[in-house]
């Protein structure tokens, strides 16, 4: 028997497409997520890589915006001798900068980064926490057996970044 394979790049690209196509999430683009024409994906600040210093490819520091980096580096559950399912965690790292003045980048609201991070995480949770197992095709070619919340939002201050917070949220994917 052959074990099904999956392409991690395709899964992450399909996840990103789902986020951008979702009206609740896309309402945050331009307000909380920003726009950029740099990096691996070119129509929003949603990346699959980090800079060498661990920050997103476009660091939102001083912008009053947010950036999201995602990966699938870890399994969601232990390997079993009773099935051939492949599990991965789809993890999102949400970096939000506090609201700033558009003229000189000074802080306007000092602790609203957590609220904005939570709002973005809520939109991501609504897209990927599919406990009813309703959506299997994330795009025309990417089939996901199931996607459920694995670790809920956890928010930390980013040291030395003038108010930026990092929130992480992950989902357990069964891939085949």
Secondary structure, 3 states (H helix, E strand, C coil): CCCCCCCHHHHHHHHHHHHHHCHHHHCCCCCCCCCCCCCCCCCCCEECCECCCCCECCCCCCCCCEEEEEECCCCCCCCCCCCCCCEEEEEEEEEECCCECCCCCCECCCCCHHHHHHHHHHHHHHHHCCCCCCCCECCCCCECCEEEEEEEEEEEECCCCCCCEEEEEEEEEECC
